[in-house]
Every structure is written in structure tokens, then in C-alpha cells.
Amino acid sequence: MNGETLSGITSTRPSQLDSLYFGFHRLIAIACLIMGLFYWVRLLGFYPGLMWRFDLMPVHWQVASVILAVIYPFASVGLWLVAPWGAVIWFLCAGAEVVMFGVLPDLFGHNYPLIGFHLVVAVVYAVLRFARYRSRRRAML
């Protein structure tokens, strides 16, 4: 039968590369949801500590926290659905945090593990996209 069902409709199963790509998206979607919840906890003041309440934060933290609390969950949904806009929104979140903790550490502090995480995710994403591109191009030839 080679790819056909009993009704005559061809069915395709995703390749291992596609499955890895989809799984990677889902894993990063979960991470984005957790990071979004972290910012919501910060905004709502559930965690005791200095600068963990919105009204006690400096203005730059208020702006960053509100923006990231809103767009991280959107990135999570987009990545979970493996929609192209999910990766774009994740890139905005990652770029914002890289600027916050890498370029403006005097305002936001240092968070090198988070910067490293974002860079690793970006590299893995680029490698997977390139591998899928090459695979599909070879399949066309």
C-alpha cells in the first residue's frame, strides 16, 4: 500500500526531523509559559521580597514585567501550535530579556544563565529550520 489507507487517501507521517522540530517547539512553549507565569507572579506580588510587588518596582521593571507577562503566554501558544508567529513572538521576548540582562545590567541586573538559554534555543531553532529546509529541498529533487 505504501502510504495509502484503505479509502485510497494517502497519509503521510512526519519524519523524525519534523517530530524533533515539533517536540522542540512544544518544549520551548512550556518554558515560555513558565517564564510568563514568573512575570505574572512578580506583577501580582505573590512572592515576598523586595521589588516583587508592582507598586514597589522601578518604572523600567514595571514596563518590562508587564510587556513580558503579556507576550510570553502568546509566544507559548504560538510555539505549541507550531505556528510561524510563535517563534517571532518568542524572538521578541528573548531579545527583550537579552537587552535587559545583557545590555542594561545596571538597571536589571545580570542573568547570564537566561541569556545563555535564549542563545542556545536560537541556535537549536536555526539548526532545525536549516535541516528541515535541506531535507525538503532534497525531497523535491
Buried (B, 14 or more C-beta within 10 A) or exposed (E): EEEEEEEEEEEEEEEEBBEBBBEBBBEBBEBBBEBBBBBBEBBEBEEEEEEBBBEEBEEEBBEBBBBBBEBBBBBBBBBBEBEEEBBEBBBBBBEBBBEBBBEEEEEBEEBEEBBEBBEEBBEBBEEBEEEBEEEEEEEEE
